[in-house]
């Protein structure tokens, strides 16, 4: 099944030189009859805040079904498609990932919170008010032409990202066992997101994180019940499933896209991991039998 890859220049309706893009959710909703088909963005983060209405759909094959108020972070590469009810209202920020990472440089948030998409629905009145205020500021700056517009936009977007990542961190702490909150594991996952296509060994990650490979793998197992190597393999297979299910790329091209020089080895590895050959998996996904997650 074809997948639409939407670049930043097509996210924006005007002002193509802007450092980010803001629009009310209803703009795209009405344009698309409130149904956004499955697509993905490379090198872009999106933050969506629903103040009214309901959203349903999938992110990387996982179901999303949330009533407002809700906050969504869509990470680069995540395949997502949504349907909103016609009474939905809210805001959406689209910002290049490199810009967001630069704004958050030097903070742990940049290392731990940006790699995966997530949805938050249990928002306190204080959090809802803060989020609405920041998006109102963003909308005003985006639509205006005042002095210092670009730094004001970036500062407001950074505050929104920090608020979102803080709320997500609080949610994770409440929902998971203490071992799963290991900061080392989160830093490893963020690093893996940058390098998984390079097929780096555990010594590379361990050295970058200042620990031994054994300590890294033990920490991952304590936190996730999977070794560090298993987590790396899982990330590779997620990308392979995305490409097989949502793009017309050949198996050879998919293998190359995720760093496999030998397509036969990729096929063997994929089959062992999923129970189906790449071609079989693509056929099942097209029939709706296999979710690409």
C-alpha positions in Angstrom: 0.0 0.0 0.0 1.4 3.4 -0.9 2.5 5.8 1.9 2.7 9.5 1.6 5.9 11.1 2.7 5.1 14.7 3.5 8.1 17.1 3.5 8.2 20.3 5.5 7.5 22.5 2.5 4.2 20.7 2.0 3.2 21.0 5.6 3.0 24.8 5.3 0.4 26.7 3.4 2.5 29.9 3.2 5.6 31.6 4.4 7.9 28.8 3.1 11.0 30.3 4.8 9.5 30.0 8.3 11.5 28.2 11.0 8.4 26.3 12.0 4.7 26.0 11.1 1.6 26.6 13.2 -2.0 26.0 12.3 -5.3 25.3 14.0 -6.2 21.6 13.7 -9.4 22.5 11.9 -7.4 23.9 8.9 -6.1 20.5 7.8 -9.2 18.8 9.2 -11.7 20.7 7.0 -9.3 20.4 4.0 -9.1 16.6 4.3 -12.7 16.1 5.4 -11.4 15.4 8.9 -9.6 12.2 7.8 -5.8 12.4 7.6 -4.5 9.3 5.6 -1.5 7.4 6.8 1.7 9.3 6.1 5.1 10.1 7.8 7.6 12.9 8.0 11.3 12.6 7.9 13.2 15.1 10.1 10.1 16.7 11.5 8.4 16.7 14.9 4.8 17.6 15.3 3.0 18.5 18.5 -0.8 18.5 18.5 -3.1 19.8 21.3 -6.8 19.0 21.1 -9.0 21.2 23.1 -12.3 19.8 21.9 -13.5 16.8 20.0 -12.1 13.3 19.5 -9.2 11.7 17.6 -8.9 8.0 16.5 -6.4 6.3 14.2 -3.0 4.6 14.4 0.6 5.6 15.1 3.1 2.9 13.8 0.3 0.4 13.8 -0.8 1.1 17.4 -4.3 2.3 18.0 -5.0 5.9 19.1 -8.4 6.7 20.5 -8.6 9.8 22.6 -11.1 12.5 23.6 -9.9 16.0 24.2 -8.1 17.4 26.0 -5.2 15.5 24.6 -1.6 16.1 23.6 0.3 14.2 20.8 3.9 14.1 19.9 4.6 12.6 16.4 8.3 11.7 16.0 10.1 11.6 12.7 9.4 8.5 10.7 6.3 7.5 12.6 3.6 6.3 10.3 0.4 8.0 11.5 -3.2 8.5 10.2 -6.1 10.0 12.1 -9.8 10.7 11.9 -11.1 13.7 13.9 -14.7 14.3 14.8 -16.1 17.4 13.1 -16.3 19.4 16.4 -12.6 19.0 16.9 -10.6 22.1 17.6 -7.0 22.6 18.7 -3.5 23.5 17.5 -0.6 21.9 15.7 3.0 22.8 15.6 5.4 21.4 13.1 9.1 22.0 13.6 12.3 20.5 12.0 13.8 18.0 14.3 17.3 19.5 14.0 15.9 22.9 15.1 14.1 21.3 18.1 17.2 19.4 19.1 19.3 22.6 18.9 16.8 24.4 21.1 16.9 21.7 23.7 20.7 21.1 23.4 22.4 20.3 26.7 19.2 19.1 28.4 18.4 15.5 29.3 15.0 16.1 27.7 16.7 16.2 24.3 18.3 12.8 24.9 15.3 10.9 26.3 12.0 12.3 25.1 12.0 13.0 21.3 12.7 9.6 19.7 9.2 8.0 20.0 5.7 9.2 19.4 3.2 9.3 22.3 -0.3 10.5 23.3 -1.2 12.1 26.6 -4.8 12.3 27.8 -4.7 12.7 31.5 -4.0 16.5 31.7 -4.4 18.5 34.8 -6.3 21.8 34.6 -3.0 23.6 35.1 -1.3 21.7 32.3 -4.3 22.4 29.9 -4.2 26.1 30.7 -0.4 26.3 30.3 -0.6 24.5 27.0 -3.5 26.6 25.7 -1.6 29.8 26.7 1.6 28.8 24.9 -0.2 27.8 21.7 -2.1 31.1 21.8 1.2 32.9 22.0 2.6 30.7 19.2 -0.4 31.5 17.0 -0.1 35.2 17.6 3.6 35.3 16.8 3.2 33.1 13.7 0.5 35.2 12.2 2.2 38.5 13.1 5.1 40.4 11.8 6.6 41.9 14.9 10.2 42.6 15.6 12.0 39.4 16.9 9.4 37.1 15.4 11.7 34.2 14.8 13.3 34.1 18.3 9.9 34.5 19.8 8.5 31.6 17.8 11.4 29.4 18.7 11.3 30.3 22.4 7.5 29.5 22.5 8.0 26.2 20.7 10.8 25.3 23.1 8.5 26.0 26.1 5.8 23.8 24.5 8.2 21.0 23.9 9.6 21.2 27.4 6.0 21.1 28.9 5.1 18.1 26.7 8.2 16.2 27.6 7.9 16.9 31.3 4.3 15.7 31.2 5.3 12.6 29.4 8.1 11.9 31.9 5.7 12.2 34.8 3.3 9.8 33.0 6.1 7.3 32.4 7.2 7.5 36.1 3.6 6.8 37.3 3.0 4.0 34.8 6.2 2.0 34.9 8.1 0.1 37.5 11.1 2.0 39.0 13.6 -0.1 36.9 12.1 1.2 33.7 12.9 4.7 34.6 16.6 4.1 34.2 18.1 7.3 32.6 20.9 5.2 31.1 18.4 3.1 29.1 16.6 6.2 27.9 19.8 7.7 26.7 20.7 4.4 25.0 17.4 4.4 23.2 17.8 8.0 22.0 21.3 7.1 20.8 20.1 4.0 19.0 17.5 6.1 17.2 20.3 8.1 15.7 22.6 5.2 14.7 20.5 2.0 14.3 20.9 2.0 10.5 24.7 1.8 11.0 24.6 -1.6 12.8 27.0 -0.4 15.4 28.0 -3.0 18.1 27.3 -2.6 21.8 30.9 -1.4 22.5 30.1 1.7 20.4 27.0 2.6 22.5 28.6 1.6 25.8 31.6 3.9 25.1 29.4 6.8 24.1 27.4 6.4 27.3 30.5 5.9 29.5 29.7 2.4 30.7 30.7 -1.2 29.9 28.7 -3.3 27.4 27.7 -5.7 30.2 26.4 -2.9 32.4 24.4 -1.4 29.5 22.8 -4.7 28.6 22.1 -5.5 32.2 20.4 -2.1 32.7 18.3 -2.6 29.6 17.2 -6.0 30.7 16.3 -4.7 34.2 14.3 -1.9 32.7 12.6 -3.5 29.7 13.2 -7.3 30.0 15.2 -7.1 26.8 18.9 -6.9 26.3 20.5 -3.9 24.6 21.1 -6.0 21.5 17.4 -7.1 21.4 16.3 -3.4 21.6 18.6 -2.6 18.7 17.2 -5.4 16.6 13.7 -4.4 17.6 14.3 -0.9 16.3 15.7 -2.2 13.0 12.6 -4.5 12.5 10.2 -1.6 13.3 11.8 0.4 10.4 11.7 -2.6 8.1 8.0 -3.3 8.9 7.2 0.4 8.3 8.9 0.4 4.9 7.5 -2.9 3.8 3.9 -2.0 4.8 3.8 1.6 3.7 6.2 2.1 0.8 6.6 0.6 -2.7 10.3 -0.1 -2.0 11.6 -3.5 -3.1 12.9 -5.9 -0.5 16.4 -5.1 -1.8 15.8 -1.4 -1.3 14.4 -1.9 2.2 17.4 -3.9 3.2 19.7 -1.2 1.9 17.7 1.5 3.6 18.3 0.0 7.0 21.9 -0.9 6.5 21.9 -4.5 5.3 24.4 -5.0 2.5 23.3 -8.6 2.0 19.6 -8.8 1.1 19.6 -12.6 1.8 20.9 -12.0 5.3 18.2 -9.3 5.8 15.5 -11.7 4.7 16.7 -14.4 7.0 16.9 -12.0 10.0 13.5 -10.6 9.2 11.9 -14.0 8.9 13.4 -15.1 12.2 12.2 -12.0 13.9 8.6 -11.9 12.6 7.8 -15.4 11.4 7.3 -14.3 7.9 9.5 -13.4 4.9 9.6 -9.8 3.9 7.4 -10.5 0.9 4.9 -12.5 3.0 4.8 -9.8 5.6 4.1 -7.1 2.9 1.2 -9.2 1.5 -0.3 -9.8 4.9 0.0 -6.1 5.8 -1.7 -5.2 2.5 -4.6 -7.5 3.6 -4.8 -5.9 7.0 -3.7 -9.2 8.6 -0.4 -7.9 10.0 -0.1 -4.5 11.8 3.2 -2.8 10.9 4.4 -2.3 14.5 
